[in-house]
Amino acid sequence: MSDIIEQFGARIGHESVEHPAQSRRLLLAGLRAFGLKLRYRPDPRLPESRQEIAVLLNRAVVSTLAHPETAALTSVFLPCEQLHVMGIRPMCAELFSAFLNGCCAERSFAEAAESAGIAETYCSYHKILLGSAFTGLMPKPRFIVNTSLVCDANNLTFRTLSELYGIEQFYVDVPPRRDEASLSYVADQLWELTGFLEDQTGKKLEEEKLRQAMVLSKAAIDNFRSAIPLRRDHFFPGDITSEMYEIYATHNALGTKAAEHYSSQLLSDLAAAPAPRGLRILWLHTIPNWQAPVRDAFNFTDRAQIITCDMNFESLVDIDPDKPYESMARRLVGSTFNGGGETRIAAALDMAKAVRADGIVCFCHWGCKQTMGLSARFKQELEADGFPTLILSGDGCDRANSSDGQVATRLNAFLEMLEGRGHA
């Protein structure tokens, strides 16, 4: 099967150079075929919630590829309740690149971006996205909405794509201060976003529908919070791709019935899961779910499981459906990724204690300056509190920037060391 996927990805990359529309049709056909498999022949080893989230992600990518005229290119941290209410599909930048990686097609688009002058050390998710746009594979979206939160690449990538496609961009600036002034500033911008969406679509946003979307967001976030002690007290078999899929449910999909239903099913599956066994690992940052040694270490094994990653709990804040703009702003300003390294380290430490983690893996994704800059402090402060921490360098989205041998050696040695210590 892997050989077929590699051939498929190579053809997409090759075709996109001279026939981008044909390459896009091929990609869309492949994703639709895979979607049928996910719906009618899901992996029986996965619990129902994890099967459900795979279908949700496939539909999200297929719908934006098939109907880009009703899609907005977004960053992963953007609150999307207003988009959902207005009938606009979020085209998550990082998700699009991750799916190209899943098709083994990412290298062609990374090289296309580098040939156009994008630095080799640029974030691979953004570099692959840019390359897919430069070659014409990624269709022109209706408009762009993004935030400044966390990722410096946002400021270049989305501005470049706005100019390339000749479309409007709405930029939500998030100050690094976690205070009431910042909250008010961001809430005002999100209120202005409603006007932007109304101008772009020619439709009025119905405030009651937005409130209902926020009710769904609150229910989902409450469920994700309730899942934390269940993750600690149960063994939840699965794969690392499912943990990555959940990032969409905890971010861009909030405000939809699909995300709320997934969160509810997740609670049911966790409650029915067996007693805990094996090592409990807390993962920090994105996960290279494509990489064989990481898959071997965590997929469907009793030896170790990733309890959660910090991208799935960084913005589980209080939601007031009667204050939608303030609530969405609170997810951005109150994100544990906002406000400097101290906040993110403290959140990681709190979660490690909450799930009784045996160890922590801090993944330094290629081009992510924040995580690379914080890695030494992560290790120093987390280990000072009794949590062994592995700094693992690699790439979450591009096979060219990681070594299977090195990752396998370091990860397995870390797990062996934890096994020698016994469980928390």
Secondary structure, 3 states (H helix, E strand, C coil): CHHHHHHHHHHHHHHHHHCHHHHHHHHHHHHHHHHHHHHHCCCCCCCHHHHHHHHHHHHHHHHHHHCHHHEEEECCCCCCHHHHHCCCEEEEHHHHHHHHHHCCCHHHHHHHHHHCCCCCCCCHHHHHHHHHHHHCCCCCCCEEEEECCCCCHHHHHHHHHHHHHCCCEEEECCCCCCCHHHHHHHHHHHHHHHHHHHHHHCCCCCHHHHHHHHHHHHHHHHHHHHHHHHHHHCCCCCCHHHHHHHHHHCCCCCCCHHHHHHHHHHHHHHHHCCCCCCEEEEEECCCCCCCHHHHHHHCCCCCEEEEEEHHHCCCCCCCCCCCHHHHHHHHHHCCCCCCCHHHHHHHHHHHHHHCCCCEEEEEEECCCHHHHHHHHHHHHHHHHCCCCEEEEEECCCCHHHCCHHHHHHHHHHHHHHHHHHCCC
